[in-house]
Amino acid sequence: MYKEQDIMENRQRMKRETILLLCLFLPLAAAAVVLFLRRMKYPSILCAVAAFFILIFLDGMRISPLRAYSRYLKELFEGTSHKTNGFLLSYGEEEVLTDGVVFHELFINIYRDKAEDGVRRFLLDAAKEWPRYPEDTIVTVESHGTYVLSLREKEEAHEE
């Protein structure tokens, strides 16, 4: 489900957002310095406040999520993965924010008798399209920790 192209696209987006941030921040910061050197107290304060507001806002709202997603992708490509077979219980409807990345939950039960202690929770990347299977379908989840790398219907008989 994930490819090197995902990392490259994320880097390009982060570069575009950083350029946007710098194009908005640097002129205001430069204006604040020039006004300060000309001893224009209130206009320099206003420009400095506006510049730092833009810096904090754009970094927090646009660049920081991309940085978190970059860390997430790096971890997926460098870490080990494992497969889990089980009965699909449900998909979580609400978005979950974990480590700065938005996910949807996926619940499966690894036991044939569907005992409550067999429920496993996985996280599906909200930025990706995932297949939707009906409840009680036997699925194979390839994951890194709780992060789903791939999800597919299991064709052979379910094993405990």
ChimeraX attribute file (.defattr): number of C-alpha atoms within 10 A of each C-alpha:
attribute: neighborCount
match mode: 1-to-1
recipient: residues
	/A:1	10
	/A:2	12
	/A:3	9
	/A:4	10
	/A:5	9
	/A:6	13
	/A:7	18
	/A:8	12
	/A:9	12
	/A:10	16
	/A:11	15
	/A:12	12
	/A:13	15
	/A:14	19
	/A:15	14
	/A:16	13
	/A:17	17
	/A:18	17
	/A:19	12
	/A:20	12
	/A:21	20
	/A:22	17
	/A:23	11
	/A:24	16
	/A:25	21
	/A:26	14
	/A:27	13
	/A:28	21
	/A:29	19
	/A:30	15
	/A:31	17
	/A:32	24
	/A:33	17
	/A:34	13
	/A:35	19
	/A:36	17
	/A:37	11
	/A:38	10
	/A:39	11
	/A:40	13
	/A:41	12
	/A:42	12
	/A:43	14
	/A:44	22
	/A:45	15
	/A:46	14
	/A:47	21
	/A:48	21
	/A:49	15
	/A:50	17
	/A:51	23
	/A:52	15
	/A:53	13
	/A:54	17
	/A:55	17
	/A:56	14
	/A:57	13
	/A:58	19
	/A:59	17
	/A:60	12
	/A:61	10
	/A:62	15
	/A:63	20
	/A:64	15
	/A:65	17
	/A:66	21
	/A:67	17
	/A:68	16
	/A:69	20
	/A:70	20
	/A:71	15
	/A:72	17
	/A:73	18
	/A:74	13
	/A:75	12
	/A:76	18
	/A:77	15
	/A:78	9
	/A:79	11
	/A:80	10
	/A:81	16
	/A:82	12
	/A:83	13
	/A:84	14
	/A:85	20
	/A:86	26
	/A:87	25
	/A:88	22
	/A:89	20
	/A:90	17
	/A:91	19
	/A:92	16
	/A:93	9
	/A:94	9
	/A:95	15
	/A:96	17
	/A:97	11
	/A:98	10
	/A:99	11
	/A:100	15
	/A:101	20
	/A:102	17
	/A:103	21
	/A:104	17
	/A:105	20
	/A:106	20
	/A:107	17
	/A:108	26
	/A:109	24
	/A:110	23
	/A:111	17
	/A:112	12
	/A:113	10
	/A:114	15
	/A:115	10
	/A:116	10
	/A:117	9
	/A:118	15
	/A:119	16
	/A:120	16
	/A:121	17
	/A:122	21
	/A:123	23
	/A:124	25
	/A:125	20
	/A:126	15
	/A:127	11
	/A:128	10
	/A:129	9
	/A:130	14
	/A:131	9
	/A:132	11
	/A:133	16
	/A:134	11
	/A:135	12
	/A:136	14
	/A:137	15
	/A:138	23
	/A:139	21
	/A:140	20
	/A:141	24
	/A:142	19
	/A:143	21
	/A:144	20
	/A:145	14
	/A:146	17
	/A:147	20
	/A:148	23
	/A:149	20
	/A:150	16
	/A:151	19
	/A:152	16
	/A:153	17
	/A:154	15
	/A:155	9
	/A:156	7
	/A:157	7
	/A:158	15
	/A:159	9
	/A:160	9
